């Protein structure tokens, strides 16, 4: 076994863990390959947070078996960890890892050509476990670079990405009524501060200019439960203290936080934002619904008035911050009035971007038992209306920066001869190369490459000269 490839679905946490798997396999002596080169090992890191994600995960597995019939397929991630009857796939050359805490040990054994024997490990987060499987495949090449590693490593490099995700928290016991995550990641724990700082410095040393701190429930960093009633004074400033330390790492140009709940935004957290200019003025606050009645059915830990107060505090303390959000449309029992309240709060806040999801019933969750289902046509109609509002709000948010200077972290180049499509006479004339990246407030900006500059991972200053449907166009300022 000499080569591997990884296919990843799902959230930033899954993407981080795929990078860990990559580094672990490289440490064992395997080399990553891209199509059309056939890998000996394919890891499919699955997601099952929605029915669509679960379906795509199974599709990836079937596709990998079809394209690489001689390869060993490792199925990891969230889908195998829950027994919801959705992981129905052929078993030939497919190895399913149902306990993610044993993934590293399993990979080591498979790569080294060893039979997969029971392995036990105990810690404050995980109970003892055993891996039960049959070694029903042939290993052609035994690898000599095997050691006693039983854990996935911290990252040295977030390969092929300019922004590096850094997982600092895992697990959820909140049990929102629509969410299956507490069953896929039930053990709430956090990475020690010293380890976070070491990993962040390592990523910076590898060339990453921007780091995104992420977790399953990031606001619960340092706690053993995500339920605020179990926290002293129902608040947690440990994330703010961690963020302040990470922000002071030398040569870290940018830092962001992934998804938060409104109550995670404390005065201490906003103080940290204000004290560190390399923390980007962008917060992602999960709203899910603008109706208190629906939020209560969802078992969310906030009300709409509390959400408003947090937004007011953010907008008072920060300069025109980007507030993005997640919204679920068509939750069981959602009436037209409930949906209108969601529309109203979205317009009131002026979200920079909304991630809109149609309700997806997940086996094993409380909401799946509801009889008050919203029909698909209604969900589609509401979703389309909310998407229209989201586009309008996004355009309005970006428009306030028209004519101003923004700093862009270049993420991608398009060297296939494409040009910047535009109706503006202020836009530079077409060239053979266009680059784009994210501004401080996360919206995407396209700029014209000039004689090979800028390149991927460059931080550049641009003047914003045109606002479009989903992004802006800028011109380089040398």
C-alpha positions in Angstrom: 0.0 0.0 0.0 1.7 3.1 -1.2 -0.9 5.8 -2.2 -4.1 7.3 -0.9 -6.8 9.9 -1.6 -9.3 11.5 0.7 -12.9 12.7 -0.1 -14.5 14.9 2.5 -18.0 16.0 3.1 -19.5 18.3 5.7 -18.3 21.0 8.1 -15.0 22.7 9.0 -14.5 20.1 11.7 -14.7 17.3 9.2 -12.3 19.2 6.9 -9.8 19.7 9.7 -10.0 16.0 10.5 -9.4 15.0 6.9 -6.2 17.1 7.0 -5.2 15.2 10.2 -5.8 11.9 8.3 -3.7 13.1 5.4 -0.8 14.0 7.7 -1.1 10.7 9.5 -1.0 8.6 6.3 1.9 10.7 5.0 3.7 10.0 8.3 3.1 6.3 7.7 4.8 6.6 4.3 1.9 6.9 1.9 1.7 9.5 -0.8 -1.4 11.4 -1.8 -2.5 11.1 -5.4 -5.1 12.8 -7.6 -7.1 11.5 -10.5 -6.4 9.9 -12.8 -3.7 8.1 -10.7 -5.4 5.2 -8.9 -4.9 5.2 -5.1 -4.4 2.0 -3.0 -6.4 3.5 -0.2 -9.4 5.9 -0.3 -10.8 7.5 2.8 -14.3 8.9 2.6 -14.9 11.2 5.5 -18.7 11.3 5.7 -21.4 13.7 6.9 -25.0 12.9 7.9 -26.2 16.2 9.4 -28.8 16.4 6.6 -30.4 13.8 4.4 -28.6 15.3 1.4 -25.2 15.0 3.1 -25.9 11.4 4.0 -26.9 10.6 0.4 -23.8 12.3 -1.0 -21.6 10.4 1.4 -23.0 7.1 0.2 -22.6 8.3 -3.4 -18.9 9.1 -2.8 -18.4 5.6 -1.4 -20.1 3.9 -4.3 -18.2 6.1 -6.8 -14.8 5.3 -5.1 -15.6 1.5 -5.4 -16.5 1.9 -9.0 -13.5 4.0 -10.0 -10.9 2.1 -7.9 -12.1 -1.5 -7.6 -8.7 -2.7 -6.3 -8.5 0.0 -3.6 -9.4 -0.4 0.0 -12.2 2.1 0.9 -12.2 3.4 4.5 -15.5 5.0 5.6 -15.0 7.4 8.5 -16.7 10.5 9.8 -20.2 10.9 11.2 -22.4 8.6 9.2 -20.9 5.3 10.5 -21.2 6.5 14.1 -25.0 6.4 14.3 -27.4 3.5 13.6 -30.0 5.3 11.5 -30.3 2.7 8.7 -28.7 4.9 6.0 -25.3 3.3 5.6 -26.3 0.5 3.3 -23.4 0.0 1.0 -21.6 -3.1 -0.5 -19.0 -4.4 1.9 -16.4 -5.7 -0.5 -13.1 -3.8 0.0 -15.0 -1.4 2.3 -13.9 -1.0 5.9 -16.3 1.0 8.1 -14.8 2.8 11.2 -17.7 3.2 13.6 -15.7 4.6 16.5 -13.8 7.7 15.4 -11.6 7.6 18.5 -10.0 4.4 17.0 -9.5 5.8 13.5 -5.7 6.4 13.8 -5.1 2.9 15.3 -7.2 1.3 12.5 -5.4 3.2 9.8 -2.0 2.3 11.2 -2.9 -1.4 11.3 -4.3 -1.4 7.8 -1.5 0.5 6.2 1.1 -1.7 8.0 -0.5 -4.8 6.7 -1.5 -6.0 10.2 -4.7 -7.8 11.0 -7.2 -5.4 12.7 -7.0 -6.7 16.3 -9.0 -5.2 19.2 -7.4 -2.1 20.5 -8.3 -0.4 23.8 -7.8 3.1 25.0 -9.3 5.1 27.8 -9.3 8.8 28.6 -11.4 11.4 30.3 -13.4 11.8 27.1 -13.8 8.3 25.6 -14.7 5.0 27.2 -12.7 1.8 26.4 -13.6 0.5 23.0 -12.6 -2.3 20.7 -12.4 -2.5 16.9 -14.2 -5.5 15.5 -13.7 -6.3 11.9 -12.3 -8.9 9.5 -9.2 -8.3 7.5 -10.9 -9.3 4.2 -8.5 -7.8 1.7 -4.9 -8.2 0.5 -2.1 -5.9 1.3 0.4 -5.8 -1.5 3.1 -3.6 0.1 3.9 -3.5 3.8 5.1 -0.2 5.0 8.2 0.1 7.2 7.4 3.5 8.7 5.0 2.3 11.3 5.1 3.3 15.0 2.9 3.2 18.0 0.8 6.3 17.2 -2.8 5.8 18.3 -4.0 9.4 17.8 -4.4 11.7 14.8 -1.7 14.4 14.8 -1.9 18.1 15.3 -1.6 19.8 11.9 1.6 21.2 10.4 -0.1 22.4 7.2 -3.7 22.8 6.0 -2.8 21.5 2.5 -4.2 23.2 -0.6 -5.9 26.0 1.4 -4.9 29.5 2.3 -7.1 29.7 5.4 -6.3 27.0 7.9 -9.1 25.6 10.1 -8.0 24.7 13.7 -10.3 22.5 15.7 -10.2 23.5 19.3 -13.5 22.0 20.6 -15.5 18.8 19.8 -18.8 17.3 20.9 -22.3 18.4 21.8 -24.9 17.4 24.3 -27.3 20.1 23.6 -29.8 17.9 21.7 -31.6 20.5 19.6 -34.7 18.7 18.4 -33.7 18.6 14.7 -30.0 17.8 15.1 -28.2 14.4 15.0 -24.8 15.8 15.9 -25.1 14.9 19.6 -25.4 11.3 18.6 -22.4 11.4 16.2 -20.2 13.5 18.6 -21.6 13.1 22.1 -18.4 13.6 24.1 -17.8 17.3 24.8 -14.1 18.2 25.2 -11.7 20.9 24.3 -8.1 21.1 23.1 -5.7 22.5 25.8 -4.7 26.1 25.4 -1.0 25.2 25.1 -1.7 22.7 22.3 -3.9 25.2 20.4 -1.1 27.8 20.6 1.6 25.4 19.4 -0.6 24.2 16.5 -1.5 27.7 15.5 2.1 28.8 15.5 3.0 25.7 13.5 0.4 26.6 10.9 1.7 30.2 10.7 5.2 28.9 10.3 4.0 26.8 7.4 2.8 30.0 5.6 -0.8 30.3 6.6 -1.8 33.9 7.1 -5.3 33.2 8.3 -6.6 30.7 10.9 -10.2 29.9 11.6 -10.9 28.5 15.1 -13.6 25.9 14.8 -15.5 23.4 16.9 -18.8 21.5 17.0 -20.0 24.0 19.6 -17.2 26.6 19.7 -18.8 28.7 22.4 -18.5 25.8 24.9 -14.7 25.8 24.7 -13.2 24.7 28.0 -16.5 23.3 29.3 -17.7 19.7 29.5 -21.2 20.5 28.5 -22.8 22.9 25.9 -25.8 23.5 28.2 -25.4 27.0 29.6 -27.4 26.2 32.7 -24.5 23.9 33.7 -22.0 26.8 33.4 -21.2 29.2 36.3 -23.4 32.2 35.9 -24.5 30.6 32.5 -21.7 32.3 30.7 -18.3 31.3 29.4 -15.3 33.6 28.8 -12.8 30.8 28.1 -13.1 31.2 24.4 -12.4 34.9 24.6 -9.2 34.2 26.6 -8.1 31.6 24.1 -8.8 33.9 21.2 -6.8 36.7 22.8 -3.8 34.4 23.1 -4.0 33.1 19.6 -4.4 36.6 18.2 -1.0 37.5 19.7 0.9 34.8 17.8 3.7 36.5 15.8 3.0 36.9 12.1 -0.6 35.7 12.3 -2.3 38.3 10.0 -5.9 37.2 10.4 -8.0 35.1 12.7 -11.7 34.2 12.5 -14.2 32.3 14.6 -16.5 29.7 13.1 -20.2 29.4 14.1 -21.3 30.8 17.4 -24.7 31.0 19.2 -25.7 34.5 20.2 -25.1 33.9 23.9 -21.5 33.0 23.1 -20.9 36.6 22.3 -20.0 38.0 25.7 -18.6 41.5 26.6 -15.2 39.9 27.1 -15.3 38.4 23.6 -16.1 41.8 22.0 -13.3 43.4 24.2 -11.0 40.8 22.6 -12.1 41.7 19.1 -11.6 45.4 19.8 -8.1 44.9 21.3 -6.7 42.8 18.4 -7.0 44.2 14.9 -6.1 40.9 13.3 -9.4 39.4 14.5 -11.7 39.9 11.5 -15.0 41.9 12.1 -17.1 38.9 11.1 -19.3 36.7 13.3 -21.4 33.8 12.3 -24.4 33.6 14.6 -26.8 30.7 14.1 -30.4 32.0 14.1 -32.3 29.0 12.7 -35.7 30.8 13.0 -37.1 34.2 13.8 -40.0 32.8 15.7 -39.8 32.2 19.4 -42.4 29.4 19.1 -40.2 27.6 16.6 -37.0 28.2 18.6 -38.7 26.6 21.6 -39.7 23.6 19.5 -36.1 23.4 18.3 -34.8 23.5 21.9 -32.5 26.4 21.1 -30.9 28.2 24.1 -32.0 31.8 23.2 -35.0 34.0 22.3 -35.3 36.5 19.5 -35.0 39.4 21.9 -31.7 37.9 23.2 -30.5 37.6 19.6 -31.4 41.2 18.9 -29.5 42.4 22.0 -26.4 40.6 21.0 -26.6 41.9 17.4 -27.0 45.5 18.8 -24.0 45.0 21.0 -21.8 43.7 18.1 -22.9 46.5 15.8 -22.2 49.1 18.5 -18.7 47.8 19.3 -17.4 46.9 15.9 -17.1 48.9 12.7 -19.8 47.6 10.3 -19.3 44.0 11.2 -20.3 41.2 8.9 -23.0 39.1 10.6 -23.7 35.8 8.8 -26.2 33.1 9.9 -27.9 29.8 9.4 -31.6 29.5 8.9 -33.8 26.4 8.7 -36.9 26.7 6.6 -39.9 24.4 7.1 -39.3 23.1 10.6 -42.4 21.1 11.7 -45.1 23.4 12.8 -43.7 26.5 11.1 -46.6 28.7 10.0 -46.7 31.6 7.5 -46.6 33.9 10.5 -43.5 32.1 11.9 -41.8 32.4 8.6 -42.6 36.1 8.3 -41.0 36.7 11.6 -37.8 35.0 10.2 -38.0 37.4 7.2 -38.5 40.4 9.5 -35.5 39.6 11.8 -33.3 38.9 8.8 -34.1 42.4 7.3 -33.7 44.0 10.8 -30.3 42.6 11.3 -29.1 43.0 7.7 -27.2 39.8 7.5 -24.2 39.9 5.2 -24.9 36.3 4.1 -27.5 33.7 5.0 -27.0 29.9 4.7 -30.5 28.6 4.1 -31.4 25.0 4.7 -34.7 23.2 4.1 -35.6 21.2 7.1 -34.2 17.7 6.9 -35.8 15.0 9.1 -33.1 12.9 10.8 -33.9 9.5 12.3 -33.1 9.5 16.0 -34.0 13.2 16.6 -37.0 14.4 18.5 -38.4 16.5 15.6 -38.7 13.5 13.4 -41.6 12.3 15.5 -43.7 15.5 14.8 -46.9 15.1 12.8 -47.1 18.7 11.9 -45.0 18.5 8.8 -44.6 21.4 6.4 -45.2 20.2 2.8 -42.3 20.4 0.3 -43.9 22.9 -2.0 -44.3 25.3 0.9 -40.8 24.8 2.0 -39.5 25.4 -1.5 -41.6 28.6 -1.9 -40.4 29.9 1.5 -36.8 29.0 0.8 -36.9 30.9 -2.6 -38.3 34.0 -0.9 -35.7 33.9 1.8 -32.9 33.4 -0.8 -34.2 36.6 -2.6 -34.0 38.5 0.7 -30.6 37.1 1.4 -29.3 38.3 -1.9 -30.7 41.7 -1.4 -29.3 42.0 2.1 -25.8 40.8 0.9 -25.7 43.3 -1.8 -26.8 46.1 0.5 -24.1 45.1 3.1 -21.3 45.1 0.5 -22.5 48.4 -1.1 -21.6 50.4 2.0 -17.9 49.6 1.2 -18.1 50.8 -2.4 -15.1 53.1 -3.2 -13.2 52.1 0.0 -10.0 50.1 0.5 -10.2 46.5 1.5 -7.5 43.9 2.3 -7.9 40.6 0.3 -6.3 37.3 1.0 -5.9 35.7 -2.4 -7.3 32.2 -2.4 -7.6 31.1 -6.0 -6.4 32.0 -9.5 -8.2 31.3 -12.7 -5.6 30.8 -15.4 -7.8 29.4 -18.2 -8.2 32.7 -20.0 -11.3 33.9 -18.1 -11.9 37.6 -17.5 -13.8 39.6 -15.0 -17.3 40.0 -16.4 -18.5 43.5 -15.7 -20.6 46.4 -16.9 -18.5 49.0 -15.2 -16.1 51.2 -17.2 -14.0 51.5 -14.0 -13.0 47.8 -14.2 -9.5 47.1 -15.6 -9.5 45.8 -19.2 -9.6 42.0 -19.7 -6.5 40.0 -19.0 -5.5 36.4 -19.2 -5.7 35.8 -15.4 -8.1 36.7 -12.7 -7.6 36.1 -9.0 -10.0 36.4 -6.1 -10.1 36.1 -2.3 -11.9 37.2 0.9 -12.1 40.6 2.4 -11.9 41.2 6.2 -15.7 41.0 6.3 -15.6 37.7 4.3 -17.3 38.7 1.1 -15.4 37.7 -2.1 -13.5 40.1 -4.2 -12.2 39.6 -7.8 -9.2 41.5 -9.0 -7.2 41.5 -12.2 -3.7 39.9 -12.1 -1.0 42.3 -13.3 2.2 40.7 -14.6 1.9 37.7 -12.3 0.8 39.6 -9.2 -0.9 38.8 -6.9 -0.5 35.1 -6.3 -2.4 32.7 -4.1 -1.9 33.4 -0.4 -0.9 37.1 -1.0 -2.5 39.7 1.2 -3.2 42.7 -1.0 -4.9 46.1 -0.8 -7.7 46.8 -3.3 -10.1 49.6 -4.0 -13.7 48.2 -4.3 -15.1 49.6 -7.5 -18.1 47.4 -8.3 -20.8 45.5 -6.4 -22.3 42.5 -8.0 -24.9 39.9 -7.1 -22.7 37.7 -4.9 -19.3 39.5 -4.8 -17.4 42.7 -5.5 -14.7 43.7 -8.0 -11.6 45.6 -6.9 -8.6 47.2 -8.4 -5.1 46.6 -7.0 -3.4 49.3 -5.0 0.4 48.8 -5.1 
